[in-house]
Amino acid sequence: MIKNCIKIRKEGLFYSVFDDDAKILNYLFDYKILNGRCGFPINAINKVINVLDEKKISYEVVGFESKDFKKLNNYVSFLSKSESKIMVSNTIDELRKKILSLKEDQIYELLDKIGELINEY
């Protein structure tokens, strides 16, 4: 068994990954995560494997093939990046909800302040 590897399971006309593996595929391909799971059509498997090979992320297509990059495996690094991306995305979503609950003039005032802050960077 490969440690820290994306386990890809075939389910009908799709492949699915779960939990932390789903976070990594969301980061790499922008696949949506729903209930800790993300999937992609079977015709995308070569694209997914090519990117995992390129990024040196160990993987197993259950019942088909696997690749273990051993000490070169970047699974943990990409998991960390994916979790950061998810945290930022969730924070932006929460801020968006709060902004949309404001009065229109307050929204414009806030957007002006945000614009000024961004321009400082």
N, C-alpha and C positions, 0 to 999 in steps of 0.2 A: 504494500500500500504506500502511495506517495504522500508525504507530509506536505501540507500547505499547497494543495492543488485544486484547480477548478474542476468539479465533477459535472460533466455534461450528460444529461439523460435524454434519450429519445422518447417522445410521447406523441405518437401519431405522426402528424405532419410538422411537428415542432420539436425543438430541443429546449430543455429547461435547465436552469440552474437555480440554486436556492441560497438564501441567507447571505453570508459574506461573499460567496461566489457571484451572486446577483449584483451586489454592490460594485464589484470590479467590472462586470460587463456593462453596468450602467455607466460607469466612469469612462470606459473605453469606447463604447458604441452608442451611448445615450439610450439604451433599451430601458423601457419603463419597468419599475419594480412594483409589483402588486402582491400584497400579503407575503412579503419576503421572497418572492419568486419573480424571475423574469424569463422570457422565452424569445425564441427567434425561429424563423422558418427553416426547414431542412436545407433549402438551397443557399443559406448563408453560412453553413458550417465551415466551408473552406476559408471564407473571409475571417471568421472568428479564429480558426486554428492558425492561419497565417499571422494574424496580429499577436496572438498569444506566443507563437514562436519568436516573432520579431522582438517582443517585449521580454522574452525569457520568463514566462509565467508557466509553471508546470500545470498540466491538465490531463484529464482522463475523459475520453468519450466512452462512457460505460458500455462494455461489451464490444468495443471496436478497437480503439487505440489509446495510447497514453504517451506522454513525454514528461520526463523528470529532469529538470535542469539542475538538480541537486544543490550545490552550494551557490550556483549562479541564479537560483530561483528568485524572481522578483515579486512573488505573490504578496508577501507581507508589506512591501513598499507600496504596491498598487492598492492594497486594501486600505492602507493609511491615507493615501491620496483620495480614494473614493469616499471614505468616511468624512474627510474634510470638505469635499465637494458637496456631499449630502447635507452636512451641517450648514454650510453657507446657503445652499438652496432653500433649506427649511427656514433659516433666519430671514431670508429675502421674502419668502412666502408670508411669514408672520408679519413682517413690516408692511408688506403690500396690503394685507387685510386691515391693519391699523390705519394706514394712510387713507384707504378707501372709506373708512368710517368717519373721516373728518369732513368738515364743511368745505365747499369748493374753494373759498378764499384761503382757508388754512392749508389746503393741499398745494396751491400755487406758491404760497409763502414757503412751505416746507421744501418743495421741489427746487426753489431758488437757492435755499440754504444748502441743500444737498449738492446742487450744481457748483456752488462756490467751494465747498469742501473737496469735491472731486478735482476741481481745477487746481487746487493746491498741491495735488499729487502729480 
